[in-house]
């Protein structure tokens, strides 16, 4: 519920609304605006007596938020949230970010080479899994803490901020010490204790849509993070399960404009997991950006045929460079630009981009 105050409402009138809400057993969050102040009522269990608030001096309107989520809603915050991953790398707003890298961190040579290659092509952040949730317990599970150390080496050499996944609460603390953005994977979208934990860590969070989750489910999961005081959340469409075996998942492009309509949070797209097929990644990345995605998350490996995970959906470095080139006229056509690559650390040299 939002309580919209009249233009020029006195501070004492705003304070009385806040006090009344607290007396009713709920949390009040004043949100000063350029023209007027709104007061959000947090914890609405459907039993709020709005008439008690509507009768207070200075109240212009009480807006009932029908969605089960509150803080992620545009009714709560009409302005777009912009999430900063690093200086000059912001998700949301007029720029479109490109985050790229291998599915898993496999070795220092592999992750550093990949970081140089994706940076040279136009990526502004590096993805790579140190901890990997896999369907089979016998599949490569990542290097763990050693993987985080290698990601830090890649960042030091290229200047790219790091996006990597946390699988549990203990791991979230480890990831927060190294990464610039904590990823919550599809399998953990509704791991509510983990969501609360990353909400308290204060780092930007990349929240992926679950494999069978509705858009409402995704927004409710984000609500857990915002409820802990962290508004720096990036949503990610990565495909949902369907009956059609032609592709790994159904890449739901309609989720992008729907999320923009319902929420102020930015949303990026992961065409790699969304399709599971290398030859489908580029066309779906183009389509996602055209649909309004605030960025793309793409798997790129120096040698996909030797990747320890997700090689079949990973682009070769040269293919990734071509994709970035194809995205430039698309973002220009819709009035946006690609985020410029951050400055390279002194003493580092670029690596040639090729097909492996």
KEVO-49554 format. One line per field, with one value per atom (N, C-alpha, C): residue number from 1; atom name; y negated, x negated, z. Coordinates in steps of 0.2 Angstrom, whole numbers. Atoms other than C-alpha are relative to their C-alpha. Layout:
# KEVO-49554
i	(NUM,...);
at	(CA,...);
py	(Y,...);
px	(X,...);
pz	(Z,...);
***
This chain:
# KEVO-49554
i	(1,1,1,2,2,2,3,3,3,4,4,4,5,5,5,6,6,6,7,7,7,8,8,8,9,9,9,10,10,10,11,11,11,12,12,12,13,13,13,14,14,14,15,15,15,16,16,16,17,17,17,18,18,18,19,19,19,20,20,20,21,21,21,22,22,22,23,23,23,24,24,24,25,25,25,26,26,26,27,27,27,28,28,28,29,29,29,30,30,30,31,31,31,32,32,32,33,33,33,34,34,34,35,35,35,36,36,36,37,37,37,38,38,38,39,39,39,40,40,40,41,41,41,42,42,42,43,43,43,44,44,44,45,45,45,46,46,46,47,47,47,48,48,48,49,49,49,50,50,50,51,51,51,52,52,52,53,53,53,54,54,54,55,55,55,56,56,56,57,57,57,58,58,58,59,59,59,60,60,60,61,61,61,62,62,62,63,63,63,64,64,64,65,65,65,66,66,66,67,67,67,68,68,68,69,69,69,70,70,70,71,71,71,72,72,72,73,73,73,74,74,74,75,75,75,76,76,76,77,77,77,78,78,78,79,79,79,80,80,80,81,81,81,82,82,82,83,83,83,84,84,84,85,85,85,86,86,86,87,87,87,88,88,88,89,89,89,90,90,90,91,91,91,92,92,92,93,93,93,94,94,94,95,95,95,96,96,96,97,97,97,98,98,98,99,99,99,100,100,100,101,101,101,102,102,102,103,103,103,104,104,104,105,105,105,106,106,106,107,107,107,108,108,108,109,109,109,110,110,110,111,111,111,112,112,112,113,113,113,114,114,114,115,115,115,116,116,116,117,117,117,118,118,118,119,119,119,120,120,120,121,121,121,122,122,122,123,123,123,124,124,124,125,125,125,126,126,126,127,127,127,128,128,128,129,129,129,130,130,130,131,131,131,132,132,132,133,133,133,134,134,134,135,135,135,136,136,136,137,137,137,138,138,138,139,139,139,140,140,140,141,141,141,142,142,142,143,143,143,144,144,144,145,145,145,146,146,146,147,147,147,148,148,148,149,149,149,150,150,150,151,151,151,152,152,152,153,153,153,154,154,154,155,155,155,156,156,156,157,157,157,158,158,158,159,159,159,160,160,160,161,161,161,162,162,162,163,163,163,164,164,164,165,165,165,166,166,166,167,167,167,168,168,168,169,169,169,170,170,170,171,171,171,172,172,172,173,173,173,174,174,174,175,175,175,176,176,176,177,177,177,178,178,178,179,179,179,180,180,180,181,181,181,182,182,182,183,183,183,184,184,184,185,185,185,186,186,186,187,187,187,188,188,188,189,189,189,190,190,190,191,191,191,192,192,192,193,193,193,194,194,194,195,195,195,196,196,196,197,197,197,198,198,198,199,199,199,200,200,200,201,201,201,202,202,202,203,203,203,204,204,204,205,205,205,206,206,206,207,207,207,208,208,208,209,209,209,210,210,210,211,211,211,212,212,212,213,213,213,214,214,214,215,215,215,216,216,216,217,217,217,218,218,218,219,219,219,220,220,220,221,221,221,222,222,222,223,223,223,224,224,224,225,225,225,226,226,226,227,227,227,228,228,228,229,229,229,230,230,230,231,231,231,232,232,232,233,233,233,234,234,234,235,235,235,236,236,236,237,237,237,238,238,238,239,239,239,240,240,240,241,241,241,242,242,242,243,243,243,244,244,244,245,245,245,246,246,246,247,247,247,248,248,248,249,249,249,250,250,250,251,251,251,252,252,252,253,253,253,254,254,254,255,255,255,256,256,256,257,257,257,258,258,258,259,259,259,260,260,260,261,261,261,262,262,262,263,263,263,264,264,264,265,265,265,266,266,266,267,267,267,268,268,268,269,269,269,270,270,270,271,271,271,272,272,272,273,273,273,274,274,274,275,275,275,276,276,276,277,277,277,278,278,278,279,279,279,280,280,280,281,281,281,282,282,282,283,283,283,284,284,284,285,285,285,286,286,286,287,287,287,288,288,288,289,289,289,290,290,290,291,291,291,292,292,292,293,293,293,294,294,294,295,295,295,296,296,296,297,297,297,298,298,298,299,299,299,300,300,300,301,301,301,302,302,302,303,303,303,304,304,304,305,305,305,306,306,306,307,307,307,308,308,308,309,309,309,310,310,310,311,311,311,312,312,312,313,313,313,314,314,314,315,315,315,316,316,316,317,317,317,318,318,318,319,319,319,320,320,320,321,321,321,322,322,322,323,323,323,324,324,324,325,325,325,326,326,326,327,327,327,328,328,328,329,329,329,330,330,330,331,331,331,332,332,332,333,333,333,334,334,334,335,335,335,336,336,336,337,337,337,338,338,338,339,339,339,340,340,340,341,341,341,342,342,342,343,343,343,344,344,344,345,345,345,346,346,346,347,347,347,348,348,348,349,349,349,350,350,350,351,351,351,352,352,352,353,353,353,354,354,354,355,355,355,356,356,356);
at	(N,CA,C,N,CA,C,N,CA,C,N,CA,C,N,CA,C,N,CA,C,N,CA,C,N,CA,C,N,CA,C,N,CA,C,N,CA,C,N,CA,C,N,CA,C,N,CA,C,N,CA,C,N,CA,C,N,CA,C,N,CA,C,N,CA,C,N,CA,C,N,CA,C,N,CA,C,N,CA,C,N,CA,C,N,CA,C,N,CA,C,N,CA,C,N,CA,C,N,CA,C,N,CA,C,N,CA,C,N,CA,C,N,CA,C,N,CA,C,N,CA,C,N,CA,C,N,CA,C,N,CA,C,N,CA,C,N,CA,C,N,CA,C,N,CA,C,N,CA,C,N,CA,C,N,CA,C,N,CA,C,N,CA,C,N,CA,C,N,CA,C,N,CA,C,N,CA,C,N,CA,C,N,CA,C,N,CA,C,N,CA,C,N,CA,C,N,CA,C,N,CA,C,N,CA,C,N,CA,C,N,CA,C,N,CA,C,N,CA,C,N,CA,C,N,CA,C,N,CA,C,N,CA,C,N,CA,C,N,CA,C,N,CA,C,N,CA,C,N,CA,C,N,CA,C,N,CA,C,N,CA,C,N,CA,C,N,CA,C,N,CA,C,N,CA,C,N,CA,C,N,CA,C,N,CA,C,N,CA,C,N,CA,C,N,CA,C,N,CA,C,N,CA,C,N,CA,C,N,CA,C,N,CA,C,N,CA,C,N,CA,C,N,CA,C,N,CA,C,N,CA,C,N,CA,C,N,CA,C,N,CA,C,N,CA,C,N,CA,C,N,CA,C,N,CA,C,N,CA,C,N,CA,C,N,CA,C,N,CA,C,N,CA,C,N,CA,C,N,CA,C,N,CA,C,N,CA,C,N,CA,C,N,CA,C,N,CA,C,N,CA,C,N,CA,C,N,CA,C,N,CA,C,N,CA,C,N,CA,C,N,CA,C,N,CA,C,N,CA,C,N,CA,C,N,CA,C,N,CA,C,N,CA,C,N,CA,C,N,CA,C,N,CA,C,N,CA,C,N,CA,C,N,CA,C,N,CA,C,N,CA,C,N,CA,C,N,CA,C,N,CA,C,N,CA,C,N,CA,C,N,CA,C,N,CA,C,N,CA,C,N,CA,C,N,CA,C,N,CA,C,N,CA,C,N,CA,C,N,CA,C,N,CA,C,N,CA,C,N,CA,C,N,CA,C,N,CA,C,N,CA,C,N,CA,C,N,CA,C,N,CA,C,N,CA,C,N,CA,C,N,CA,C,N,CA,C,N,CA,C,N,CA,C,N,CA,C,N,CA,C,N,CA,C,N,CA,C,N,CA,C,N,CA,C,N,CA,C,N,CA,C,N,CA,C,N,CA,C,N,CA,C,N,CA,C,N,CA,C,N,CA,C,N,CA,C,N,CA,C,N,CA,C,N,CA,C,N,CA,C,N,CA,C,N,CA,C,N,CA,C,N,CA,C,N,CA,C,N,CA,C,N,CA,C,N,CA,C,N,CA,C,N,CA,C,N,CA,C,N,CA,C,N,CA,C,N,CA,C,N,CA,C,N,CA,C,N,CA,C,N,CA,C,N,CA,C,N,CA,C,N,CA,C,N,CA,C,N,CA,C,N,CA,C,N,CA,C,N,CA,C,N,CA,C,N,CA,C,N,CA,C,N,CA,C,N,CA,C,N,CA,C,N,CA,C,N,CA,C,N,CA,C,N,CA,C,N,CA,C,N,CA,C,N,CA,C,N,CA,C,N,CA,C,N,CA,C,N,CA,C,N,CA,C,N,CA,C,N,CA,C,N,CA,C,N,CA,C,N,CA,C,N,CA,C,N,CA,C,N,CA,C,N,CA,C,N,CA,C,N,CA,C,N,CA,C,N,CA,C,N,CA,C,N,CA,C,N,CA,C,N,CA,C,N,CA,C,N,CA,C,N,CA,C,N,CA,C,N,CA,C,N,CA,C,N,CA,C,N,CA,C,N,CA,C,N,CA,C,N,CA,C,N,CA,C,N,CA,C,N,CA,C,N,CA,C,N,CA,C,N,CA,C,N,CA,C,N,CA,C,N,CA,C,N,CA,C,N,CA,C,N,CA,C,N,CA,C,N,CA,C,N,CA,C,N,CA,C,N,CA,C,N,CA,C,N,CA,C,N,CA,C,N,CA,C,N,CA,C,N,CA,C,N,CA,C,N,CA,C,N,CA,C,N,CA,C,N,CA,C,N,CA,C,N,CA,C,N,CA,C,N,CA,C,N,CA,C,N,CA,C,N,CA,C,N,CA,C,N,CA,C,N,CA,C,N,CA,C,N,CA,C,N,CA,C,N,CA,C,N,CA,C,N,CA,C,N,CA,C,N,CA,C,N,CA,C,N,CA,C,N,CA,C,N,CA,C,N,CA,C,N,CA,C,N,CA,C,N,CA,C,N,CA,C,N,CA,C,N,CA,C,N,CA,C,N,CA,C,N,CA,C,N,CA,C,N,CA,C,N,CA,C,N,CA,C,N,CA,C,N,CA,C,N,CA,C,N,CA,C,N,CA,C,N,CA,C,N,CA,C,N,CA,C,N,CA,C,N,CA,C,N,CA,C,N,CA,C,N,CA,C,N,CA,C,N,CA,C,N,CA,C,N,CA,C,N,CA,C,N,CA,C,N,CA,C,N,CA,C,N,CA,C,N,CA,C,N,CA,C,N,CA,C,N,CA,C,N,CA,C,N,CA,C,N,CA,C,N,CA,C,N,CA,C,N,CA,C,N,CA,C,N,CA,C,N,CA,C,N,CA,C,N,CA,C);
py	(6,0,-6,7,-18,-5,6,-33,-6,6,-48,-6,7,-65,-5,6,-81,-4,4,-93,-5,5,-104,3,-3,-92,-2,2,-97,6,-6,-86,3,-3,-84,4,-4,-77,7,-6,-65,5,-4,-60,3,-3,-57,6,-6,-45,6,-5,-36,3,-2,-35,5,-4,-28,7,-6,-15,5,-4,-9,2,-2,-9,6,-6,3,6,-6,15,1,-1,12,-5,4,4,-6,6,-14,-2,3,-20,-6,6,-38,0,0,-41,-7,7,-60,0,1,-65,-8,7,-81,-5,3,-86,1,-2,-76,6,-5,-63,6,-6,-45,4,-4,-33,7,-7,-15,4,-5,-2,7,-7,14,5,-5,30,1,0,28,7,-6,44,1,0,39,-2,2,33,-7,7,15,-4,4,3,-7,6,-10,-6,6,-22,-4,3,-25,-5,4,-32,-6,5,-41,-6,6,-52,-4,4,-59,-6,7,-77,1,0,-79,6,-6,-62,-2,1,-64,6,-6,-46,6,-7,-28,4,-4,-17,8,-7,2,4,-4,12,7,-7,28,6,-5,37,3,-3,49,-3,3,40,-7,7,22,-4,4,15,1,-1,22,-3,3,14,-7,6,-1,-5,4,-7,-2,2,-8,-5,4,-16,-1,1,-23,-1,1,-27,6,-6,-14,0,-1,-7,2,-1,-7,3,-3,5,-1,1,1,6,-6,16,-3,3,5,-7,7,-13,1,0,-16,6,-6,1,0,1,-2,4,-4,10,-4,5,0,-6,6,-16,0,0,-20,5,-4,-9,8,-7,10,3,-3,20,7,-7,36,3,-4,49,6,-6,63,4,-4,77,8,-7,96,2,-3,107,1,-2,113,-3,1,107,7,-6,121,0,0,115,-8,7,98,-2,1,99,-1,0,102,-6,6,88,-6,6,75,-1,0,79,-2,2,78,-7,7,62,-5,4,54,0,0,60,-3,3,55,-8,7,38,-3,3,35,0,0,39,-5,5,27,2,-2,36,-5,5,24,4,-4,38,7,-7,56,5,-5,71,6,-6,87,4,-4,101,3,-3,105,6,-5,115,1,-2,125,5,-5,133,3,-4,147,5,-5,159,7,-6,174,-1,1,176,2,-2,183,-5,5,168,-5,5,154,-5,5,144,-6,6,130,1,-1,126,-3,2,118,-7,6,105,-2,1,108,-4,4,102,-7,7,86,-4,3,83,-2,1,85,-5,5,74,-7,6,60,-1,1,63,-3,3,60,-7,6,45,-5,4,38,-2,0,41,-4,3,34,-6,6,22,2,-2,32,2,-2,33,7,-7,51,1,-2,59,8,-8,77,2,-3,88,2,-3,92,5,-6,109,1,-1,108,-7,6,95,0,1,99,-2,2,98,-7,7,81,-4,4,74,0,-1,81,-4,4,74,-7,7,57,-3,3,55,-1,0,57,-3,2,54,-7,7,37,1,-1,45,8,-7,61,3,-3,72,5,-6,83,3,-3,96,3,-2,103,5,-5,118,-3,3,106,-6,6,93,0,0,99,3,-2,103,-6,6,90,-2,2,91,-3,3,88,-7,7,73,-5,5,65,-1,1,68,-5,5,59,-7,6,46,-4,3,42,-1,0,43,-7,7,26,0,0,32,1,-1,31,7,-7,47,1,-2,55,6,-6,66,3,-3,78,3,-3,84,8,-7,102,4,-4,116,1,-1,117,-6,5,100,-5,5,87,-7,7,68,-2,2,66,3,-3,79,-3,4,70,-6,6,54,1,-1,61,2,-2,69,-6,6,52,-4,3,45,2,-3,56,-4,3,47,-7,7,29,0,0,33,0,0,35,-6,6,18,-1,0,22,-2,2,13,1,-1,17,7,-7,32,-1,-1,37,6,-6,49,3,-4,62,5,-5,71,5,-6,88,6,-5,98,5,-5,110,7,-6,128,0,-1,133,7,-7,149,1,-1,146,1,-2,155,-3,3,145,-5,4,133,2,-2,134,-3,4,121,-4,5,110,-7,6,93,-6,4,81,-7,7,64,-4,4,58,-2,2,58,-7,6,43,-6,6,30,1,-1,38,-3,2,35,-7,8,17,-3,3,14,0,-1,21,-2,2,17,-5,5,4,3,-3,17,1,-2,20,7,-7,36,1,-2,44,7,-7,60,4,-5,76,5,-4,83,7,-6,96,6,-4,105,1,0,100,4,-4,110,7,-6,122,2,-2,122,-6,5,112,-4,4,107,-4,4,100,-6,5,89,-7,6,75,-3,3,73,-2,1,74,-6,6,61,-6,6,49,-1,1,52,-3,3,49,-7,7,33,-4,3,28,-1,0,32,-4,5,20,3,-3,31,-5,5,20,3,-3,32,7,-7,49,4,-4,63,6,-5,74,5,-5,90,0,0,88,4,-5,101,-1,0,100,6,-6,118,4,-3,123,8,-7,141,3,-3,144,-3,3,135,5,-5,144,0,0,138,-5,4,131,-2,2,131,0,1,134,-6,6,118,-6,5,108,-3,3,96,0,1,96,-8,7,79,-4,4,74,-1,0,78,-6,5,67,-7,6,53,-2,1,54,-2,1,54,-7,7,38,-5,4,30,-1,0,35,-4,3,28,-8,8,10,-3,4,5,2,-2,14,-5,5,3,-7,6,-12,-1,1,-9,-1,1,-9,-5,6,-24,1,-2,-15,0,-2,-12,5,-6,2,-4,3,-2,1,-1,-6,4,-5,6,-4,4,0,0,1,-6,6,-6,7,-2,1,9,-1,1,2,6,-6,15,6,-6,27,-1,0,31,4,-3,36,7,-6,54,0,0,57,5,-3,63,5,-5,79,5,-6,95,6,-5,104,2);
px	(-4,0,-4,3,-6,5,-4,0,-3,2,-2,2,-2,-3,2,-2,4,-6,6,-8,-1,1,-16,2,-1,-11,-5,5,-19,-3,3,-32,4,-4,-21,6,-5,-7,-3,3,-19,-2,2,-26,6,-6,-8,2,-1,-5,-5,5,-21,2,-2,-16,6,-6,1,-1,1,-5,-4,3,-17,4,-4,-4,5,-4,6,-4,4,-8,-4,3,-16,-6,6,-32,1,-1,-32,-6,6,-44,1,-1,-43,-5,4,-49,1,-1,-51,-1,1,-49,-1,1,-52,7,-6,-33,3,-4,-26,-4,2,-30,5,-5,-23,-3,2,-24,2,-1,-25,2,-2,-16,-3,3,-27,3,-2,-20,8,-7,-2,2,-3,7,7,-7,23,5,-5,31,-1,1,26,6,-6,40,-2,2,36,4,-4,50,-4,4,39,-5,6,25,3,-3,36,3,-3,44,-5,6,27,-1,1,23,-6,5,12,0,0,16,4,-4,21,3,-2,23,-3,3,21,0,0,16,-1,0,19,-4,4,5,3,-3,13,-5,5,-2,-3,2,-9,-7,6,-26,1,-1,-28,-6,6,-46,-3,2,-50,5,-5,-34,-1,0,-33,4,-5,-19,-4,4,-32,-5,6,-46,1,-1,-41,-7,6,-59,-4,5,-71,-5,6,-83,-6,6,-101,-5,4,-113,-7,7,-132,-4,5,-144,-7,6,-159,0,0,-164,1,-2,-156,3,-4,-147,6,-6,-129,5,-5,-114,6,-6,-98,-2,1,-96,-1,1,-101,-5,6,-116,2,-1,-115,-7,7,-129,0,1,-137,-5,4,-143,-1,2,-153,-5,5,-164,2,-1,-165,5,-5,-152,-4,3,-165,-8,7,-182,-4,4,-194,-7,8,-212,-1,2,-221,-1,1,-226,7,-6,-208,4,-4,-199,-4,3,-212,0,0,-213,7,-7,-194,2,-2,-193,-3,3,-205,4,-3,-196,7,-7,-178,-1,1,-185,-2,2,-193,6,-5,-177,6,-5,-166,3,-3,-161,-3,2,-161,0,1,-160,-1,2,-166,4,-4,-155,-5,3,-162,1,-2,-157,-6,5,-168,3,-4,-154,5,-4,-144,6,-5,-127,2,-1,-125,5,-5,-111,-3,4,-123,-5,5,-133,-7,7,-147,-3,2,-148,-5,5,-162,4,-3,-157,-3,4,-169,-6,6,-185,1,-1,-177,-4,4,-188,-5,5,-202,3,-3,-190,1,-1,-186,-7,7,-205,-2,2,-207,4,-4,-193,-3,3,-201,-7,6,-217,2,-3,-207,2,-3,-199,-6,6,-216,-4,3,-223,4,-4,-208,4,-4,-199,8,-7,-182,3,-3,-171,3,-1,-166,7,-7,-149,-1,1,-149,5,-5,-137,-1,1,-134,6,-5,-125,3,-3,-122,-2,1,-123,-8,7,-141,-4,4,-147,2,-1,-138,-5,5,-150,-6,7,-165,1,-1,-158,0,0,-155,-6,7,-173,-4,4,-179,4,-3,-165,3,-3,-157,7,-7,-140,1,-1,-133,6,-5,-123,4,-4,-109,3,-2,-106,8,-7,-89,2,-2,-90,1,-1,-91,4,-4,-79,5,-5,-67,-3,3,-80,0,-2,-73,-6,5,-87,-6,6,-100,2,-2,-90,-1,0,-89,-7,7,-108,-3,3,-113,3,-4,-100,-4,3,-110,-8,7,-128,-1,2,-126,-3,3,-133,6,-5,-123,1,-2,-114,3,-3,-110,5,-5,-94,3,-3,-90,7,-7,-72,-1,0,-69,3,-1,-67,8,-7,-48,4,-3,-45,4,-4,-32,-4,3,-37,2,-2,-27,-5,5,-38,-7,6,-53,0,0,-48,1,0,-43,-7,7,-60,-4,4,-68,3,-3,-56,-4,3,-65,-7,7,-82,1,-2,-74,2,-2,-66,-5,6,-83,-4,3,-88,-4,4,-97,4,-4,-89,-4,5,-104,1,-2,-95,1,-1,-97,4,-4,-84,-3,2,-88,5,-4,-78,-4,4,-86,3,-4,-72,3,-3,-60,1,-1,-56,6,-6,-44,0,-1,-37,-4,4,-48,-7,7,-64,-5,4,-71,-5,5,-80,0,1,-86,6,-5,-73,4,-3,-60,-2,3,-68,6,-6,-54,-1,1,-57,6,-5,-40,-1,1,-46,-4,4,-57,4,-4,-44,5,-5,-32,-4,3,-45,-1,1,-49,7,-7,-30,1,-2,-28,-5,5,-45,-5,5,-58,-7,6,-72,-2,2,-83,0,0,-82,-5,4,-95,2,-2,-94,-6,5,-104,2,-2,-102,-4,4,-116,4,-4,-105,7,-7,-89,1,0,-93,-4,4,-107,-3,3,-113,-4,4,-127,3,-2,-119,6,-6,-104,-1,1,-113,0,1,-117,7,-7,-99,4,-4,-91,-3,3,-104,3,-2,-99,7,-7,-81,2,0,-83,-1,2,-91,5,-5,-78,7,-6,-64,-1,1,-72,-4,4,-84,-5,5,-96,-7,6,-110,1,0,-115,-5,5,-124,-2,1,-133,-6,5,-144,-5,6,-161,-6,6,-175,-6,5,-192,0,0,-190,6,-6,-172,0,0,-176,-3,3,-186,2,-3,-175,2,-2,-172,8,-7,-154,3,-4,-141,-4,4,-153,5,-4,-139,4,-3,-131,-5,5,-147,-2,2,-152,-8,8,-170,-1,1,-178,1,-1,-177,8,-7,-158,3,-2,-156,-2,2,-165,5,-5,-153,6,-7,-138,0,0,-144,1,-1,-146,7,-7,-128,4,-4,-121,0,1,-128,6,-5,-115,7,-6,-101,1,-1,-104,1,-1,-106,7,-7,-89,5,-5,-80,-2,2,-89,-5,5,-102,-7,7,-121,-2,3,-132,-5,4,-141,-8,8,-160,-4,4,-173,-4,4,-181,-7,7,-199,-4,4,-212,-5,5,-224,-7,6,-241,-5,5,-254,3,-3,-241,0,0,-241,6,-6,-226,-2,1,-224,4,-3,-220,6,-6,-202,0,0,-200,5,-4,-191,-3,2,-200,-7);
pz	(0,0,0,0,-4,2,-2,5,-3,4,-7,4,-4,3,-5,4,-4,-1,1,-12,6,-6,2,7,-7,16,5,-5,32,3,-3,40,6,-6,55,-2,3,44,-3,2,36,6,-6,53,3,-3,59,-4,4,44,2,-2,49,6,-7,67,0,0,63,-3,4,51,5,-5,65,6,-5,78,-2,2,67,-1,0,67,-6,7,50,0,1,44,-5,5,36,-3,4,23,-4,4,18,-6,6,0,-2,3,-3,-7,7,-21,-1,1,-30,1,-1,-29,6,-6,-15,3,-4,-2,0,0,-3,6,-5,12,-2,1,9,6,-5,20,-1,1,22,5,-4,28,0,1,22,-1,0,26,-2,3,18,5,-6,35,1,-2,34,-1,0,38,-3,4,24,3,-2,31,5,-5,46,-2,3,35,-4,5,22,4,-4,36,3,-3,41,-3,4,37,-4,5,22,-5,4,14,-6,6,-4,-3,3,-9,3,-3,-3,-6,5,-17,2,-2,-15,-5,4,-22,0,0,-28,-1,1,-33,7,-6,-19,2,-1,-21,1,-2,-15,-3,1,-16,-7,7,-33,-5,4,-40,-3,2,-51,4,-4,-40,6,-6,-26,-2,2,-36,-8,8,-54,-4,3,-58,-1,1,-65,5,-4,-54,-4,3,-60,5,-4,-53,-3,2,-53,2,-1,-55,1,-1,-56,-3,3,-61,-7,7,-78,-3,2,-78,4,-3,-74,-4,3,-78,1,0,-82,-4,3,-90,-8,7,-108,-3,3,-110,1,-1,-113,1,-3,-104,-4,2,-111,5,-5,-98,-4,3,-105,3,-2,-101,0,0,-99,6,-5,-89,6,-6,-77,0,-1,-71,0,0,-76,1,-1,-75,0,0,-73,-8,7,-92,-3,3,-97,2,-2,-87,-2,2,-90,-8,8,-109,-2,1,-109,1,-2,-100,-5,5,-112,-6,7,-127,0,-1,-121,0,-1,-116,-7,7,-133,-5,4,-141,2,-2,-131,7,-7,-114,5,-5,-99,7,-6,-86,-2,1,-84,4,-3,-80,0,0,-74,7,-6,-61,3,-4,-47,4,-2,-39,-5,5,-51,2,-2,-47,-7,6,-60,1,-1,-63,2,-2,-62,6,-5,-46,-2,3,-57,-5,4,-68,4,-3,-65,4,-5,-50,1,-1,-52,5,-4,-43,7,-6,-28,2,-2,-18,-5,5,-30,-6,6,-44,1,-2,-35,0,0,-33,-8,7,-52,-3,3,-56,2,-3,-45,-4,5,-56,-7,7,-72,1,-1,-65,0,-1,-60,-7,7,-78,-5,6,-88,3,-3,-76,-1,0,-79,7,-6,-64,-1,0,-59,2,-2,-59,0,-2,-51,5,-4,-43,7,-6,-25,1,0,-21,7,-7,-2,4,-4,12,2,-2,17,-6,6,-1,-2,2,-3,3,-3,10,-3,3,1,-7,6,-16,1,-1,-9,2,-2,-3,-7,6,-21,-6,6,-34,1,0,-39,-1,1,-42,2,-2,-34,-4,4,-46,4,-3,-39,-6,6,-52,0,1,-58,5,-5,-46,7,-7,-31,0,0,-36,6,-6,-22,6,-6,-10,5,-3,2,6,-5,16,-4,4,2,-2,3,-5,6,-6,13,1,-1,15,-5,5,-1,1,-1,3,6,-6,19,-2,1,11,-4,3,1,-6,6,-15,-6,5,-32,-1,0,-35,-7,6,-52,1,-1,-50,-6,6,-63,1,0,-67,1,-1,-61,-6,6,-74,-1,1,-70,3,-3,-63,-4,4,-68,1,-1,-69,7,-7,-53,5,-4,-45,1,1,-51,4,-3,-44,8,-7,-27,3,-2,-26,1,-1,-29,6,-6,-15,6,-5,-3,1,0,-7,2,-1,-7,7,-7,10,5,-4,17,0,0,12,-6,6,-5,-6,6,-20,-6,6,-31,-3,3,-40,-7,7,-58,-2,2,-65,-6,6,-78,-3,4,-91,-3,3,-95,-3,3,-102,5,-4,-94,-3,2,-96,-4,4,-110,-2,3,-119,-6,6,-134,1,-1,-135,-5,5,-150,3,-3,-138,8,-7,-120,4,-3,-114,-5,4,-120,2,-1,-121,0,0,-115,-1,1,-123,2,-2,-118,8,-7,-100,1,0,-104,0,0,-108,6,-5,-95,7,-6,-81,0,0,-87,2,-2,-85,7,-7,-68,5,-5,-60,-2,2,-59,0,0,-58,-7,6,-73,-2,2,-83,-6,6,-94,-2,3,-105,0,1,-105,-6,6,-123,0,0,-119,4,-3,-106,-3,2,-114,-6,5,-129,0,-1,-125,-6,6,-143,-3,2,-150,-6,6,-166,1,-2,-157,4,-5,-145,-4,4,-158,-2,2,-165,6,-6,-148,4,-3,-141,-3,4,-155,2,-2,-151,7,-6,-133,1,0,-135,-3,4,-148,5,-4,-135,6,-6,-122,6,-5,-112,2,-2,-102,0,1,-106,-2,1,-111,4,-4,-102,-5,5,-114,2,-2,-112,-6,5,-122,3,-3,-120,-6,5,-128,-5,4,-134,2,-3,-132,-1,1,-139,6,-6,-123,6,-7,-110,4,-5,-94,1,-1,-94,-5,5,-107,-6,7,-122,-6,6,-134,-1,1,-130,1,-1,-128,-7,6,-142,0,1,-149,0,-1,-146,-6,7,-165,-1,0,-164,4,-5,-149,-3,3,-158,-5,5,-172,3,-3,-161,3,-3,-152,-6,5,-169,-3,2,-174,5,-5,-158,0,0,-161,-4,4,-175,4,-3,-165,6,-6,-149,-2,3,-160,-2,3,-168,5,-6,-151,5,-4,-144,5,-6,-133,-3,1,-133,4,-4,-128,5,-5,-112,-2,2,-116,5,-4,-110,5,-5,-94,-1,2,-94,2,-1,-95,6,-5,-79,-4,3,-83,0,0,-89,-3,3,-97,-8,7,-115,-3,3,-126,-3,3,-133,-6,6,-151,1,0,-154,-6,6,-165,2,0,-167,4,-5,-153,-1);
***
